[in-house]
Amino acid sequence: MQQRASTGATKEPGATKDRELTVLGIETSCDETAAAIVRRDPFGNGTLLSSIIRSQFKDHEAYGGVVPEIAARAHVQVVDKIVEAALNEAKLDFGDLDGVAATAGPGLIGGVLVGLVTAKAIALVHDIPLAAVNHLEGHALTVGLTEGLRPPYLLLLVSGGHTEFLKVGGAFQYEKLGGTIDDALGEAFDKVAKMLGLGFPGGPAVERTAASGDPYRFDLPRPLAGRPRPDFSFSGLKTAVRQVALTHAPVSRQVAADLCASFQKAAGDVVRDRLRAAMTIYEASGLPRRLVVAGGVASNRTLRTALLKECEASEYTFHAPPPGLCTDNAAMIAWAGANRIAAGLVDGLDVAARARWPISEVSVPVETVKELSAAE
């Protein structure tokens, strides 16, 4: 059998792309325990049958961030019930499943292990294929489930741990064009919220606070603006926010609102500038002008507006999942798994969980992609 790069997955003979697939997905990479079921038809269209998400917000609130050990224990306590709830919502039983998928990384390793081991047990007991899914690939492919969009497209992944541009050139083909050299954008939002005492999670807190602020009050830097390579740097912007906060200590409610609004405006300007650089590289490939934005930070309205304006100016179509599917969820894992299983790309029960796993490492060799395309 032909080996798939990095994960140990194999190209099984007699791929299942010619029949309908019902796949359970499990997501436990951070602080949400989630399970979902999707149905993929023979033409590659998807239907979301159920989606259950249990947040651990209250478990971590007192610590101002996610505590890995607490997260892992919380996953263990509820994952079976969440899977059962997803099956009940879809009005299905294990016998109705054609496959199971779980996040195998990247993420907090304790949590990843909980979901992956659960999926392995289901695959073994019910004799169904297993797909060990890269969490970032789940984000990358969500628009295929929500609006039927398939590669190629330019992808911006913006989340708590990742900020990068990728060229999604075809089925399972990911090429990194640029990314952050320090903090991810979601991490910068969280740190700004923490230094201003806005609470956890930081991203929504900053956005709520900024709603009543003046985005032009504080002149904050736009790191790497104008550089040809589409990389990001947010540590300097975060430091500038801290300096303003110290200057105005104790920070009043209005200063906090103006500072959050100014931070969001600067972040939006940076993302728009970096997008122009990524578009220049992407367009050299002659691929369709389509931008997909995915990840938790993609739900931020200020950033979406900045990206929409640049897409309009550059004649790109803009695509993003609905806010509920931008943050961590199992629907995206089930959908990515369904597509891999449909292509005959399945994993053995010995597949390992990974704390770090760049999405570029899950790309399937070009020869395999050609073979899959020819079989469609």
C-alpha positions, 0 to 999 in steps of 0.5 A: 500500500502507498504510504501517506506522508507523516501520519502513517496513513495508507492509500487503501485500494477501492476508495469509498468516494463512490458512495455516501459516507457518514462520519463521526468527528471528535475534537479535544485539542484545547478546551472544548470537548466536541463531537459531530457527525457529517454526511458526505455524498458521492459528489463531495457535498456535505451535510452537518447532522449534529454538532455538540460542543462542551466549553471548559470556560468555567474550569479555566476562568480563574487562571486567566488561560487554559491549564493543560492538565485541567483540560485533559481531565475535563475531556476524559470526564465528558467525551463519551457523553458528548459522542453519545449526544452527537449520535442522539442529535443525528438520530444514529447509532454506531452501526450507522457510521462509515468512519470516525475521525479525531484531531491528532494534533497540533494541540495540548497533547493530553487533550489530543490523546483523549480524543484520539484514543476514543476514536481508535476504540470506536474504530476497533470495536465497530470495525470502521476506518479511522482518520487522524486529522490535522486540526489546521486542515479541519479549519482549512476545509470547513468551507467545503462543508458550509458552502461547497467550496473546494480548492484551489484557494488562498487560505488565511489561518488565524487562531490562538496558536497559528497565523499563516497564509497557505496556498491550497493548490488542490486536494490535500495540497498545502504550501505555506507562503508566510506566517508569524515570526513570534505571537499568533494574532489570537495570542496577541488578543489574549495577552492584550485582554489579560494586561487590561484585565478584561477577562478570559477568553481574550479575543471576544473580550477585546472586541466587546470593549473596543465597540465603544472605543475610538480606533484613532486615539492611539497611534500604534505600530503596524509591524512588517508593513510593506515587506514582500514576504507575507509574514506577521509580527505582533509582539511589537504591537502588543508591547506598544499596547502595554506601554500605553496602558502603563502611561495611563495607569490606572486604566479607565474604562474609556482608555481601555475601550480606545486602546482596544479599538486602536489595537484592533484597527492596527491588527486589521491594517496589518492583516490587510497589508500582509494579505496584499503580499500573499496575494502577489505570491499566490497570483503567480500560480494563476489560480482562481482569486479566492480567499478563505479565512478560517480559525477562531480569530476569523469571527472578529468583525473588525478583521473580517471588514478589513479582509473584505475591503482588500478582497473587493479592491483586489477582485477576490471572492471572500469565503469564511465559515459562520462564526460558530464553525470558526472556533474549535469544533468537531464538524470540521474534523468530521468533514476533513476525515470524511474527505480523507476516508473517501479518498482511501486515506486512512490511519492505523491504530498505531497513529500517534498524537502530536503536540506540533504538526505543521499543516504542510506536513499532511500534504499528499504527494503530487503523484497520489493527488493525480491518482485520486483526481483521475479516479473521480 
